[in-house]
Amino acid sequence: MVHSCTNLMMQQVQKELNASLTYLAMGVHFSRDCVNRPGFAKFSSRVLVRSGGEHAIKFSSSYLTMRGNLTDYHHHVLSIIPSHYYARRKQDDLELGCPRVQDALNLETQVTESIRKIIIECEQGTNNVHDLESVNDYHLSDWLTGEFLDEQYKGQRKLAGMLSTMRKTEGTHGKLTEFLMDKEFL
């Protein structure tokens, strides 16, 4: 496996785990008794954490192990820095569901762009078989395209649809919109 592609994959593992931890923090926040949005908590904690965590596992223990590269790069997985997402938010802003869905959409868009950059980077090269660092890694590009891009785009579409629905009804129904969306997530 091309060394630069391996490094990009390990960075992606970190991004996936960071996204997973951010969603977990969102879920915990919405589970608090003073916020009490169990639907948002369920959506954040179960659906999105599972997605990011599963991706990190597929990237690291499945793909990198299959290609024989995980043993040299295991220290990257151990150096994950948890997200400080809630440290920079105002308390009032945290209790609103619509901005959290926007945050989730932004995070998923960043993860998708990161995957696309890996695909582009690992498809480029000189095709000089004597220079292993410049050989294309079509297998990795194909694997990422087939396994993850479709899922990422569908997830982004779902979040964008939810956000659009919330924004359209928020003006006329205010907090009732968030309450109804929360019940829909249950």
Secondary structure as UniProt FT lines:
FT   HELIX           3..31
FT   TURN            33..35
FT   HELIX           38..42
FT   HELIX           43..48
FT   HELIX           49..57
FT   HELIX           58..64
FT   HELIX           65..66
FT   TURN            67..68
FT   HELIX           70..78
FT   HELIX           85..88
FT   HELIX           91..94
FT   HELIX           97..123
FT   TURN            129..130
FT   HELIX           132..134
FT   HELIX           138..144
FT   HELIX           145..149
FT   HELIX           150..173
FT   HELIX           175..185
//
